[in-house]
């Protein structure tokens, strides 16, 4: 799938898909855009909560640090 906005000299985005051939174009567009929203939300979450600091950390240590950070934000889990 290629996104080529009107007035642009060349396409601005490209997507490759391994979805079945019977997936309609509208659904293909929705799925492509959904992935972008998920990636954007993940990026925002990393910035807000500081998840980027946990890369390469042992999962137990990362969970403890994340719990401490969430506690610091005042979230009590209820």
Residue pairs with C-beta under 8 A, 6 or more apart in sequence:
1 14
1 15
1 17
1 25
1 28
1 29
1 32
2 11
2 13
2 14
2 15
3 11
3 12
3 13
3 14
3 15
4 10
4 11
4 12
5 12
15 28
15 32
17 23
17 28
17 31
17 32
19 28
19 31
23 31
45 51
46 52
49 66
49 69
49 70
49 73
50 69
51 66
53 65
54 62
54 65
54 66
57 65
